[in-house]
């Protein structure tokens, strides 16, 4: 028998297997094709800006960081191009001009046109338009009485004079009176200076040439002039000795060092496609790995959270490309790490920091490597502490203490390096004063980051600890309204919050999230408080009055729909709004289904189920269990034991499990058992007995 070859799984299948291998397994939020395309575009931008310099020609320029030490192979004298350029810049006002034939022809035509206009003036009154020369009385008389032969001789003289003047060159900056004087001198053969024929000819030439020029700059002759002038002054040169260090690894390349490198053919004039491909692939892989880690840590991660992390990576790459060797790892790594740790989580911020460090420029000297390592250590502290800070004041403390801790670390390590090598750092940025100034800048940037976090919270749907604490304040308008208009629901909410908090605490779930979510999970009951038993007074139940189980079911579902509307109106973050529908899931409204089937046995069960969705997180799953157990535990009498409470809670939890309500909550059986015991513990505290005080009859 022929053995069939095993098929290798596709990359898509491998990704799904890896993504779905969390323990416990959690439901994955599918991203649309548009979202994936947007993320891919940002990944491409990050990769392009990380690698495009490898395709640039030349591959080096002054200011770039030297990737290794370069030694001069022989003695040489190299022209200092920077000094040469500065000399040429100073010679910009020295140039050579030549006659522009096109402009000369144009000016000649202008002279001919004015002569033609003068010839047409036959009237003694000389009603001349604005375009014609202003004439004196003697000039008018001469023009009116001139014979044809005299006119032709005069016209010829004017044309010859214009050719002479144009051959010598006309400049547009010459004053009109000087231009008129020069024109008159060219017409000396026409008689006395004050004669009308000579003065009229001078006017024709001067008005035709005023503010005009027939000269242009000759680039070639100007270049020769500059070279001659530079040769006369001398060219600055750089003397290079064999064996001397041209450029030192990790230091910025100066213009003189670049001239020497280019002289010895050390500057590549061709692109490096292989290295570009490696760097481009490395950047793309870093972006992809970042998204993979984020999605595996948070399978319900939204595309805009991935877009935020990639955008921050892109901004950092742009800044590094702009600042070049002046780019500070601390200034570029710490603020985004703080933002991501606050808004998304510790794992995401650590993964982002790793990606940003991986695609950092490879040409780092020893000091830069130390600074990058210290930046990563400081970033790790921010990543771990940032998510645990429960107020903005605590986050401000991070912005102050972490940079100064990093400053002390840098000073200590640099001092040890100086002692070990007995050398001093050449770059001023490593001096104590520069490091202190950099620390102040970092602290300022972190504080600005803290200020813009509330803006990004709304834009990208982030949920920080500080935001959760603010939303949990019972003086907020929506919670005050719930307390005032639906006091029974508010007390029910506080009780459920106590149960859910303890359940989350014992299994390591997000206590702050579940506390805040519990406070808002039933705000939809504000649309009709009296239809819910906890708010009813004097035993009046509107459901008994309408006697319509279908309408009653619609009212129960409406408290979910109206709750979502209130969440949008009061701008509750989506993780908080998720508690409103998921705490009910697709549970069955058993009482009204039973009432409906009393009159119609064929009543559909689906009609009496909530619309869902079922819980997609541990926190919403715990709240569903707390919501179901609260009324049952409250109904137990004072003589009930812990085992009675356990049986009651277990029965409710098992009914939720059998109904499939917890299958996507990622709660394990062991965690559910621990939550059960936590609920009983809270119930025990709630039902503690008090001593009965004796009553005294008043005398």
Buried (B, 14 or more C-beta within 10 A) or exposed (E): EEEEEEEEEEEEEEBEEEBEEEEEEBBBEEBEEEBEEBBBEBBBBBBBBBBEBBBEEBBBEBEBBBBEEBEBEEEBEBEBBBBBEEBBEEBEEEBBBEBBEEBBEEBBEBBBEBBEBBEEBEEEEBEBEEEBBEBEEBBBBBBEEBEEEEBEBBBEBBBEBBBEBBEEBBEEEBEEEEBBEBBBEBBEEBEEEEBBBBBBBBBBBBBBBBEBBBBEEBEEEBEEBBEEBBEEEEEBBBEBEEEEEBBBBBBBBEBBBBBBBBBBEBBEEEBBEEEBEEBBEBBBBBBBBBBBBBBBBBBBBBBBBBBBBBBBBBEBBEEBBEEEBEBBBBBBBBBBBBBBBBBBBBBBBBBBBBBBBBBBBEBBBEBBEBBBBBBBBBBBBBBEBBBEBEEBEBBBEBBEEBBBBBBEBBBEBBEEBEEEEEEEBEBEBBEEEEBEEBBEBBBEBBBEBBEEBBEBBEEBBBBBBBBBBBBBEEEBEBBEBBBEBBEBBBEBBEBBBBBBBBBBBBBEBBBBBBBBBBBBBBBBBBBBBBBBEBBBEEEEEBBEEEEBBBEBBEBBBBBBBBBBEBBEEBEBBEBBBBBBBBBBBBBBBEBBBEBBBEEEEEBEEEBBBBEBBBBBBBBBBBBBBBBBBBBBBEEBEEEBEEEBBBEBBBEBBEBBBEBEBBBBBBBBEEBBEBBBBBBBBBBEEEBEEEEEEEEEEEE
